[in-house]
């Protein structure tokens, strides 16, 4: 796909941009306004190239955010709480399964154990929330909705490592402007290819 885009870019940039002399040598001519506009449009806000760049960014951002959450959760001791919650949920499931097979007289004993496990889960989940994290039933970590300081810290780290979506727009906008002033097809193609 990338090679197809590069070929299209070069074809667009070179269309009519070179002439052949009698000796078979190619002379480079300046790009026409229409050629510059066509290349600039390839970098526009609705372009496939910009859309793909945003998709790559969003994928990187999501992966980095997940990694940072895990690192910060480990640092804060939240992963131990997630493990504890998972173990308690497993014990509840086992107790509930046993309850289904036991006689009514034993139900109260196991029912108390389930209630005790649920109380422990509530305590561990509250501690997780206090640390700024949450976890689903599978133990996958997330940020608690009220953890603004932690969320800001993670997003600052993401911007530091991979930038932001507005950085992508800025790069494409600058490239669009540079393409509009490019002198040759090769110069324009280099500008476009630097974004792909």
Order of alpha helices (4+ residues) and beta strands (2+ residues): alpha-beta-beta-alpha-alpha-alpha-alpha-beta-beta-alpha-alpha-alpha
